[in-house]
Amino acid sequence: MKKSRGRTGRKRRRKHLQSVMGGVNCSHKLEYIRLKKWLKDRGFEDSNLRPAEFLETGRGLMTTKALQAGDLIISLPDKCLLTTGTVLSSCLGKYIMEWKPPVSPLVALCTFLIAEKYAGEESQWKPYLDVLPKTYTCPVCLEHNVVCLLPEPLRKKAQEQRTMVHELYMSSKAFFSSLQPLFAENTGTIFNYSAVEWAWCAINTRTIYMKHSQRECFSLEPDVYALAPYLDLLNHCPNVQVR
């Protein structure tokens, strides 16, 4: 069958190209419907942004109207943010405050993500967890044979990340064990290396910088993490020029 070469054909091709370049709206997907409802229940007012899939950058947010310089793009209430304050308010808080030496803010957040993921349907954060990537492509996640093929700078970065995650996991195993009263299943199974790696990647690829006051129950590592549901879908084009 020959392709249409007339005006109608050109319009169809132009419309298809605009759809691909501009992003395919994903608002109809159940996980995003649930996420938006969950955010609304926490005080989030709907914006002009819609979840979408883009050809070059994958998942992101697209605007439904032209934006002008100075426009507010998105604003999330504190209730929607996942911070160390969220963790301390959960059932994990008591264990974190009693544990010596203190865990780091990063370990606290990793622990919370793993615990909430394990809770499944019972987790209050399930609508957010459902839109988090199941796997990541961070250097730490790459197989050894793949890492060996990388240029030296990337190979070094992969090794650095692998060392960081391994040390975090090994140094936290005793703390994870202290959480056993909270779980029917063995904590060694729940808080395994793969789970820690997933949580570490989730935080380090999606967190926004938000400085919090130092708490005695945490180590001296800066507490600057905040996971921001929906906002963290914002992506960027690699060809963007900043002036």
VOPAGU-2260 file (C-alpha; in pm, 1 decimal, decimal comma):
REM VOPAGU-2260
SITE   aa  ch    i         X         Y         Z
SITE  MET   A    0       0,0       0,0       0,0
SITE  LYS   A    1     142,2     336,6    -103,7
SITE  LYS   A    2     188,7     609,3     152,9
SITE  SER   A    3     -34,6     910,3     114,3
SITE  ARG   A    4     158,7    1195,7     -43,5
SITE  GLY   A    5    -120,1    1454,5     -40,4
SITE  ARG   A    6    -215,3    1724,2     208,0
SITE  THR   A    7    -395,5    1475,9     436,3
SITE  GLY   A    8     -90,3    1251,6     446,8
SITE  ARG   A    9     136,3    1543,2     532,4
SITE  LYS   A   10     -97,5    1650,1     813,5
SITE  ARG   A   11    -102,0    1299,1     955,6
SITE  ARG   A   12     276,1    1272,9     947,2
SITE  ARG   A   13     312,9    1618,4    1103,2
SITE  LYS   A   14      65,7    1529,8    1377,6
SITE  HIS   A   15     247,9    1201,7    1444,1
SITE  LEU   A   16     583,9    1380,3    1460,0
SITE  GLN   A   17     448,9    1642,1    1700,8
SITE  SER   A   18     304,7    1365,4    1916,8
SITE  VAL   A   19     637,2    1183,8    1933,0
SITE  MET   A   20     847,6    1495,5    1991,9
SITE  GLY   A   21     601,0    1657,4    2230,8
SITE  GLY   A   22     537,3    1347,8    2436,7
SITE  VAL   A   23     255,2    1096,6    2463,3
SITE  ASN   A   24      13,6    1179,7    2744,2
SITE  CYS   A   25       4,2     904,6    3009,3
SITE  SER   A   26    -254,2    1061,1    3242,8
SITE  HIS   A   27    -499,7     781,1    3167,4
SITE  LYS   A   28    -274,5     514,8    3318,3
SITE  LEU   A   29    -405,4     378,1    3646,3
SITE  GLU   A   30     -83,2     433,7    3841,1
SITE  TYR   A   31     -86,0     805,7    3757,1
SITE  ILE   A   32    -457,2     841,0    3833,2
SITE  ARG   A   33    -394,9     690,1    4176,5
SITE  LEU   A   34     -88,5     906,6    4231,5
SITE  LYS   A   35    -277,0    1226,7    4146,1
SITE  LYS   A   36    -563,7    1132,3    4379,6
SITE  TRP   A   37    -316,4    1050,4    4657,3
SITE  LEU   A   38    -145,5    1386,7    4610,5
SITE  LYS   A   39    -477,9    1571,1    4601,8
SITE  ASP   A   40    -574,6    1411,0    4933,7
SITE  ARG   A   41    -253,4    1558,9    5073,7
SITE  GLY   A   42    -329,6    1909,4    4953,9
SITE  PHE   A   43    -171,4    1915,8    4608,5
SITE  GLU   A   44    -356,4    2134,3    4359,5
SITE  ASP   A   45    -355,8    2007,8    4003,1
SITE  SER   A   46    -114,5    2189,0    3776,5
SITE  ASN   A   47     -83,6    2218,9    3399,5
SITE  LEU   A   48     160,2    1928,4    3392,0
SITE  ARG   A   49      78,1    1580,8    3267,6
SITE  PRO   A   50     285,4    1261,0    3286,1
SITE  ALA   A   51     410,4    1164,6    2942,6
SITE  GLU   A   52     651,4     942,3    2753,0
SITE  PHE   A   53     909,3    1117,1    2535,5
SITE  LEU   A   54    1104,2     961,7    2251,8
SITE  GLU   A   55    1449,4    1080,9    2359,8
SITE  THR   A   56    1422,7    1114,8    2737,2
SITE  GLY   A   57    1160,2     857,5    2832,2
SITE  ARG   A   58     919,4     930,7    3114,5
SITE  GLY   A   59     863,4    1291,4    3214,3
SITE  LEU   A   60     609,7    1571,5    3250,0
SITE  MET   A   61     467,5    1786,8    2973,3
SITE  THR   A   62     281,4    2113,5    3002,9
SITE  THR   A   63     -65,1    2169,0    2861,0
SITE  LYS   A   64      -3,0    2539,0    2800,3
SITE  ALA   A   65     280,9    2765,6    2698,1
SITE  LEU   A   66     495,0    2870,4    2993,0
SITE  GLN   A   67     629,5    3218,5    3044,0
SITE  ALA   A   68     941,4    3324,4    3232,3
SITE  GLY   A   69     861,4    3345,3    3602,1
SITE  ASP   A   70     561,6    3108,8    3587,5
SITE  LEU   A   71     518,5    2869,1    3878,8
SITE  ILE   A   72     547,5    2521,9    3728,8
SITE  ILE   A   73     461,8    2303,0    4026,9
SITE  SER   A   74     426,5    2338,1    4402,8
SITE  LEU   A   75     404,9    2046,6    4646,0
SITE  PRO   A   76     280,1    2074,2    5006,4
SITE  ASP   A   77     513,5    1942,3    5277,1
SITE  LYS   A   78     273,0    1651,9    5334,5
SITE  CYS   A   79     363,6    1518,2    4991,7
SITE  LEU   A   80     738,8    1513,9    5055,5
SITE  LEU   A   81     925,0    1211,1    5184,3
SITE  THR   A   82    1200,4    1324,5    5420,8
SITE  THR   A   83    1376,4    1199,1    5731,6
SITE  GLY   A   84    1094,8    1366,3    5924,5
SITE  THR   A   85     855,4    1127,4    5751,0
SITE  VAL   A   86    1072,8     834,7    5855,2
SITE  LEU   A   87    1090,4     944,8    6219,6
SITE  SER   A   88     710,4     977,5    6228,7
SITE  SER   A   89     672,4     617,4    6114,4
SITE  CYS   A   90     710,0     295,8    6312,0
SITE  LEU   A   91    1081,4     309,2    6229,9
SITE  GLY   A   92    1129,6     628,9    6429,6
SITE  LYS   A   93    1160,5     461,1    6769,7
SITE  TYR   A   94    1428,1     222,8    6644,4
SITE  ILE   A   95    1626,7     497,3    6472,2
SITE  MET   A   96    1625,8     720,5    6779,6
SITE  GLU   A   97    1744,4     437,1    7004,2
SITE  TRP   A   98    2013,8     300,0    6773,5
SITE  LYS   A   99    2380,4     370,8    6849,4
SITE  PRO   A  100    2590,3     477,3    6672,7
SITE  PRO   A  101    2333,4     688,9    6486,4
SITE  VAL   A  102    2240,7     590,7    6132,9
SITE  SER   A  103    2282,5     838,9    5850,3
SITE  PRO   A  104    1986,4    1024,5    5696,3
SITE  LEU   A  105    2047,7     826,7    5377,0
SITE  VAL   A  106    2025,1     492,7    5559,4
SITE  ALA   A  107    1703,9     606,5    5728,4
SITE  LEU   A  108    1544,3     690,2    5393,6
SITE  CYS   A  109    1665,8     367,8    5231,9
SITE  THR   A  110    1521,4     170,2    5522,3
SITE  PHE   A  111    1187,2     347,1    5490,8
SITE  LEU   A  112    1159,5     284,7    5116,5
SITE  ILE   A  113    1241,1     -83,6    5156,6
SITE  ALA   A  114     998,2    -125,0    5446,7
SITE  GLU   A  115     716,3      52,6    5263,5
SITE  LYS   A  116     777,3    -146,2    4947,3
SITE  TYR   A  117     760,1    -464,8    5153,4
SITE  ALA   A  118     432,3    -347,4    5312,0
SITE  GLY   A  119     268,7    -351,4    4968,4
SITE  GLU   A  120    -102,2    -268,4    4977,9
SITE  GLU   A  121     -77,9    -161,4    5341,8
SITE  SER   A  122     173,0     114,6    5268,3
SITE  GLN   A  123      39,6     471,0    5277,6
SITE  TRP   A  124     303,3     552,7    5016,4
SITE  LYS   A  125     198,8     281,0    4771,7
SITE  PRO   A  126      72,2     521,9    4499,9
SITE  TYR   A  127     417,9     679,3    4492,3
SITE  LEU   A  128     607,2     352,0    4516,1
SITE  ASP   A  129     406,3     218,2    4222,4
SITE  VAL   A  130     548,7     482,6    3987,6
SITE  LEU   A  131     908,7     443,2    4100,3
SITE  PRO   A  132    1125,8     247,7    3855,8
SITE  LYS   A  133    1150,0    -121,3    3938,1
SITE  THR   A  134    1510,8    -124,7    3819,2
SITE  TYR   A  135    1776,0     137,8    3755,7
SITE  THR   A  136    2060,5     183,1    3510,1
SITE  CYS   A  137    2298,3     360,7    3748,2
SITE  PRO   A  138    2662,7     251,8    3710,6
SITE  VAL   A  139    2632,9      54,4    4036,1
SITE  CYS   A  140    2363,8    -164,9    3877,2
SITE  LEU   A  141    2567,7    -268,3    3574,4
SITE  GLU   A  142    2699,6    -621,7    3541,7
SITE  HIS   A  143    3073,9    -668,3    3584,9
SITE  ASN   A  144    3126,1    -769,3    3220,8
SITE  VAL   A  145    2948,4    -450,3    3109,4
SITE  VAL   A  146    3150,5    -230,7    3345,4
SITE  CYS   A  147    3471,4    -372,1    3197,4
SITE  LEU   A  148    3369,6    -235,7    2857,5
SITE  LEU   A  149    3319,2     119,6    2981,9
SITE  PRO   A  150    3571,9     401,8    2937,3
SITE  GLU   A  151    3801,0     446,8    3237,7
SITE  PRO   A  152    3613,7     744,3    3395,5
SITE  LEU   A  153    3280,8     558,0    3386,9
SITE  ARG   A  154    3442,1     235,2    3502,8
SITE  LYS   A  155    3589,0     420,7    3798,8
SITE  LYS   A  156    3251,7     578,9    3877,6
SITE  ALA   A  157    3080,9     240,5    3870,5
SITE  GLN   A  158    3337,2      98,2    4111,5
SITE  GLU   A  159    3302,3     396,8    4344,7
SITE  GLN   A  160    2925,0     357,2    4355,5
SITE  ARG   A  161    2950,8     -16,9    4409,6
SITE  THR   A  162    3188,7      39,9    4701,3
SITE  MET   A  163    2957,9     302,5    4852,9
SITE  VAL   A  164    2649,5      81,6    4835,9
SITE  HIS   A  165    2836,7    -222,8    4965,0
SITE  GLU   A  166    2975,7     -30,1    5262,6
SITE  LEU   A  167    2633,7     118,5    5337,2
SITE  TYR   A  168    2477,6    -227,5    5328,3
SITE  MET   A  169    2742,3    -393,9    5544,6
SITE  SER   A  170    2745,5    -113,8    5802,8
SITE  SER   A  171    2364,3    -119,0    5828,7
SITE  LYS   A  172    2304,8    -493,2    5867,6
SITE  ALA   A  173    2302,1    -478,5    6247,9
SITE  PHE   A  174    2053,2    -190,9    6240,8
SITE  PHE   A  175    1832,5    -380,7    5997,0
SITE  SER   A  176    1836,3    -677,6    6234,8
SITE  SER   A  177    1715,6    -455,1    6518,9
SITE  LEU   A  178    1394,7    -396,9    6321,3
SITE  GLN   A  179    1293,6    -763,4    6343,2
SITE  PRO   A  180    1004,2    -696,5    6588,5
SITE  LEU   A  181     832,5    -501,5    6309,1
SITE  PHE   A  182     834,0    -785,5    6057,7
SITE  ALA   A  183     710,6   -1143,1    6044,7
SITE  GLU   A  184     968,9   -1229,1    5779,6
SITE  ASN   A  185    1340,5   -1233,0    5853,9
SITE  THR   A  186    1490,3    -886,0    5810,7
SITE  GLY   A  187    1788,3   -1039,5    5633,1
SITE  THR   A  188    1552,9   -1137,3    5352,4
SITE  ILE   A  189    1372,5    -802,3    5340,7
SITE  PHE   A  190    1675,6    -575,6    5369,0
SITE  ASN   A  191    1902,5    -765,8    5133,0
SITE  TYR   A  192    2171,3    -613,1    4912,3
SITE  SER   A  193    1944,4    -583,6    4606,8
SITE  ALA   A  194    1681,3    -398,3    4809,9
SITE  VAL   A  195    1940,9    -156,6    4947,0
SITE  GLU   A  196    2083,4     -98,5    4600,0
SITE  TRP   A  197    1734,2     -23,7    4464,3
SITE  ALA   A  198    1656,3     219,8    4747,5
SITE  TRP   A  199    1996,4     389,6    4714,5
SITE  CYS   A  200    1940,0     441,5    4341,6
SITE  ALA   A  201    1584,4     567,5    4396,8
SITE  ILE   A  202    1705,8     832,8    4639,4
SITE  ASN   A  203    2018,6     936,8    4452,3
SITE  THR   A  204    1844,7     970,0    4115,7
SITE  ARG   A  205    1521,3    1134,1    4231,7
SITE  THR   A  206    1590,9    1339,5    4542,8
SITE  ILE   A  207    1572,5    1716,9    4550,7
SITE  TYR   A  208    1806,9    1920,5    4769,6
SITE  MET   A  209    1631,8    2028,8    5087,9
SITE  LYS   A  210    1841,0    2113,7    5392,2
SITE  HIS   A  211    1703,2    1998,3    5727,0
SITE  SER   A  212    1814,5    2085,6    6077,8
SITE  GLN   A  213    2059,7    1843,0    6234,9
SITE  ARG   A  214    1902,9    1581,6    6462,0
SITE  GLU   A  215    2091,8    1394,7    6732,7
SITE  CYS   A  216    1939,7    1064,3    6623,5
SITE  PHE   A  217    2126,2    1087,7    6292,2
SITE  SER   A  218    2495,1    1084,6    6209,0
SITE  LEU   A  219    2670,8    1406,2    6111,0
SITE  GLU   A  220    2619,3    1336,7    5741,1
SITE  PRO   A  221    2419,7    1629,4    5593,0
SITE  ASP   A  222    2044,0    1575,3    5593,3
SITE  VAL   A  223    1960,6    1726,8    5255,9
SITE  TYR   A  224    1725,1    1473,0    5099,0
SITE  ALA   A  225    1360,2    1502,8    4998,7
SITE  LEU   A  226    1168,9    1278,6    4761,7
SITE  ALA   A  227     899,7    1476,9    4583,2
SITE  PRO   A  228     629,4    1263,6    4417,9
SITE  TYR   A  229     517,3    1384,7    4072,8
SITE  LEU   A  230     773,2    1665,6    4072,2
SITE  ASP   A  231    1043,6    1401,6    4033,9
SITE  LEU   A  232     893,0    1305,5    3698,3
SITE  LEU   A  233    1035,2    1626,6    3554,0
SITE  ASN   A  234    1291,4    1541,8    3291,5
SITE  HIS   A  235    1500,0    1741,2    3050,8
SITE  CYS   A  236    1611,5    1730,0    2692,3
SITE  PRO   A  237    1986,6    1675,5    2642,8
SITE  ASN   A  238    1982,6    1944,9    2372,4
SITE  VAL   A  239    1849,1    2224,0    2595,6
SITE  GLN   A  240    2060,1    2539,4    2589,5
SITE  VAL   A  241    2069,9    2756,5    2902,0
SITE  ARG   A  242    2125,0    3127,2    2839,4
